């Protein structure tokens, strides 16, 4: 259960607000620059992701998939390329605007809707696959989110969560992030929205903020009752970003991206 402090965090502007309001505002402001991605090779990037996701989806009969925290729609577009009927959902209306604009530009008929990853606006057992990308680290209650993802997943369905240890507290990673921030502050790759101004006041309310490691995510999946839980280091994805990502991403996030998966048992656990 969330504490009173978590519900009333002091955020930019000096007003007491729920962390999710702060998160939504940050990503609304960040949406335009975020949609540009971290590499100019977007077509090749999508092909890399398709190859890495294929082994985790080929054995399923997927009629409907949900992309939770879809952002600007990158993973939704990848799944659509793979012939999967996908719905993208995000808390940020700014991000959804970017996703819809991209879908319109590429003449893709995709459904994007606004919603909270911890309280989904869908019926139980209505999806065969739930995916997320770079979302777990920014959730105030990731356990509640997993319970919701399990609820809307049909028995035998699968969850694929892609994330990275973006804010590893180790000294080496802290130095790398500082160097990255210094260099990118002088480049066209710089983030135009002050990340720390928004996230520093609320990071203590985000359980995985400094601990989005495969082992922590695996434990989260297992605690939710998922079966066959395993993780993949996504070597091909990380090699791609080492070669093609912008300077900021390469310096701060070397070998950071991974995937954790698990299945909902044929019989409900509760």
N, C-alpha and C positions, 0 to 999 in steps of 0.2 A: 504494500500500500504506500502511496506517495505521502511524504511528509508535508506539513504546512509550509515549510521553507521551500520545498520543491514546487509547490503550487503558487508561491508568491516570490519569485526570484526578481531581484533588481536587475533590470536590463537597460540597454541603450535608451536614453531619454529620461532615466531616473524613475520610471514607473514600475510598480510591482506587477509582474506578469508571469504566467505559467511558462516553463521552459519551452513548451511546444509553440507558443506564440513567438518566442524569440527565434526558434529554429525556423518556423515558417517565414518570418520576416527576413531572416538572413538569406534563405534560399530564393525568396522572391527577388531580392536585390541582386543576388549572385547569378540568377538564372541565365541572363543573356550571355555573360562571359563564360559560364560553365558549359553552355551548349556548344561552344567552340571546340571543346575537348582538349586533350593534352598532346595530340598528334595531328599532323596534317594528312596522314595516310588513313583516312576514315574507312575507305572501302576495304583495305587490307586488314585494318583493325577488326572490322566486323567478320571477315573471313576467319581470322585467328580465333575469335570467340565462338564462331559456329563449330569449328573443329574441336574445340575444348568442351563444348556443351553436348555435342552429338552423343558421346558415349554415356552421358548421364540422362539422356532422354529417349534414345533409340528403342529401348526395351519397354517403353510405356505406350499405352493407347491414350494419347493426349487429345481430348476434344476441346478442353478449355484450360488456359493457363492464366495466372495472375502475376503480373510484375508489380510487386509492392515497392513503393519508393521509386517509381519509374524515372523520376527526374525529367531530363530532356528527351527521354524515350529510347536511349541507346539500346538497352537490352530488349525492349519490346520490338524494336526493328530487327534485331538479330533473330529473335524467335519467329517473327513473321517471315523472315527470309527462309527459315527452316520449315515453313509450312504449318506452323502452329497458330491456332486461333488464340490471340493473347489480348487481355485487357490490362492497360497500364493505369496505376493509381498512385497519387502523390499527395502529400500534405500541402505542398506549395502550389498556389495557383499560377505563380510566375513560371515555374518549371513546366506545368501542364500547358501553358500557353506556348512555350518553346517546342514541346513535344507535338502539339497539334499543328503548329506552323510547319515543322519538319515533315510531318505525315502528309500535309496538304501539298507541300513542295514536291514530294516524291510520289504523289498520287496514291497514297496508301490508305485504305479504309480501316483504321484502327480506332478502338474505343479507349479514350482516356477519361478518368474521372477523379474527382477530389475526394480524399478520405484519409483516415488515421490508421496507420499500420497496426496500432494496438486496439483498434475497435472497428473492424471491417464492416462495410455496409453490404454484405453478401450473405446469402443463405448457407446453412451448413451443408457440407458435402457437395459443393457446387463446382469445384475445380479439380482437375487431375494433376496439376503442377502449380506450385507456388515458387517464384524466384524473387530474389532481391539482390541488389548490387550497391555496395558502399552505403548500407543503411544501418546495420546492427550497431555500429559505433555511436550513432547519434540518437538512439532510442532511450527515453527515460525508463522504460520498463520492458526490456527485451524478452523477459519470461512471459509476460502477458501477451506480447506480440506473437511469440511462438505458439501459445495456446490458441490464439485467434487463427493463425495460419493453419494449425491442425484442425480447428473446427470447420473451416470452409473447404478443407481438403477431403476428397472422397477416400474411403478405405482402399489401401493399395497405392495411393497417390504419393507424390514425392515433393520435398522441399529442397531447393538449391539456394544457398546463401553465399554470395560472393562478397568478400570484404578484404581489408588489409589492416595491418598493425600501424596505422597512420601516425599515431602519437606515442609510439614506443618510448618509455621514459628512460631508456638506457642512455648513458653519456654519449656514446658514439652517434646514436640517432638524433639526440638533441643538437649536437654540433652540426650534423648534416642538415638539419632543418634550419638552423640559424644561418648557415652559409647559403643555403638555397634561398631563404627569405631575403638576404642581403643582395644577392645577385639579381634575383627576379624583381626586386623593387626598382631596379634600373632598366628593366627590359619590358618589351611589349607583352610578356607572359604574366605580368604581375596581376594579382587579384585586386580588382578595383574596390572590393568591399572588405573592410577591416575585420577579418575572421576573429581575432582575439577579443575585439570589442564586444562581439556577440557571444562567443562561446566560453570565454574565461569565466564569466559570472555563473554559468550553468553547468560547467563540465563536471562538477562534483555530484550532479544529479544524473549523470550518464554513466551507468555501471561499466560499460565496455569502452569508454573513451580512451583510456590508456592501456586497455587490455584486450584489444580485438585480435587475440591470437587463436590459431586453430584449436588448441586444447580447451580454451575457455568456451569457444563456440560449440565444440563437440559436447562439452559438459552441459551446455544450455539445451542442445538438441536432445540429449539423453534424458535430462530432467523433465523435458516436455513429453516424454514417452515415445519419441521417434525410434524406429528400429533401423538396423543396418547402418548406423551412423559412421561416417568416414569423411576424410578430408583429402583434398588434392592441392598440391602446391602450384598448380597451373604454370609449369615451367615454360611452356611455349608463350603464354601470355606475358610472363615477366621478361622473357628474352625480347619479345617484341617491344615492350615499353622501354627497355634498356637501350634499344637501338633507335626508336622513332619518337619517343615522348619528348616533350619540351624539357628544358633544363631544370625547371623547378621540380617536376615530377621525378626525373632521373636521380637527382641529388637526394631528395628527401624520402623516396619510396622504393629504393632498390629491393627487388625480390619480396615486395610486401603483399602482393595479391594472392589470395587463396580461395578455395571453394569448400564449403561443408555441406554434406547432404544427409538426408535421412528420409525414411518412409513411414507413412501412417499404416499401422497394422490393419489387417483385414477385419479384426474385431475391435471396436472402440474400447479404450482402456478405462474410460470414465464417462 
